[in-house]
């Protein structure tokens, strides 16, 4: 109830910058509870209390994320698509920052975020869908590109990216994050493409947008499609979905 009241207050005030901040913190599992955990002592009772606080924090951030995503879907429904469009690059970047999920709670948050992005892209705005494609493809070019190399020396702090005689320096940790999430982004692009072009089974294999980056054999393709059907069945049964999924 408190989250619904907060959503309505943000909608009435028009303060979408605050909504984006709430969404960002909830998407990454950041809560005010985190800052209070360090003030507890290391006794057995306090350790148990920390475990309960962390569990409560995860539930809070998941509910907050769902509430903020519903707020932006409300704006799309009410004809305020330009407001969502203004924050669309930030929303896409928040999604990429969430990848890859490392536990069940993070996976639930990623599923909610993907649900939101796919809903907006396929129902409300082909223009935003195109922007989402471009953002994901740019990230994949960094993660799968043969020109991206990491220095193996222990004192290396940058990733060199050379092309056409130019050199671009990325922090090593940024290069690592891009490579760790590349398979998640690859799967998401395939799902988005399949929804946009109406491929059977919701899996087109990236045949339109990925330019051959994903080329499974015939038997592998059958296994992927079966796995996607199973995943979609679990998604339908799940309660962690948006009202306009």
Phi, psi and omega in degrees: 000318179297321180294320178296321178294321178294320179298315180295322179295318178294323180293318180291323181282338182073016182273077182285340175297320176293322179297319178296321179295315177300317181295316179301312182295320179291321181296325181263006177074025180268125180223159177296341178297326185302317184290339181272343183294327184288346180275354181277152177280176186261022179288167181299317180297321181290325177299317177297321178296322178296318180298317178294321181295320179295317178298317178295322179297318181297320177295319180298314182293325178294316178294320179296317179300314180298320180296316181291323177294322176296325177300314181290328174292324175300318179297319177298318182294328184268011177082015179260042184297330180296330178291319177292321180299324180298323182263004186302314178301322178293319179297319178295320180291323175300318179299313181297325179293333181286344185269151348277151177291138184252354177205178185295322181294316178296323178297320177298319180293319179297318179299319178296315181296317178295320177303315179296310183298317180293322180296312180296317185292325186264336184256320191255328188204105172298330179296316177291328176298319179295318177297322178294318176302311183299317180297317180291320180293322177298320178293322179292324178298327176286322185280329184250350184297135180292345182273356181270115182229144180253131177293133183273349180295145184295336181265009181288137180232000181227163173248124182270133178230104184249134180204130179054037176081358178260157180231134180236132184251123176245143174302142184303321182293330177292317177300321178296315181299319180297317180290324181295327185263000190298324182287328175295317180294321179300313179296320181295318179298320178296320178294315180298314179299319182295322178289320181295316186261359174070042178288145178297138177075004179069023180215107178260354177075014179070026185291339182268311192260335188271356174052045175080009179294331177244115184225073180287156175288173181298319180290321177297323180295321177298317180296319180295317181295322177295318179296322179293323177297319178296317179299317180295325178296318177295323180296320180295321181282342185287150175268353181270063177224160181277160185293335180244038184298000000 
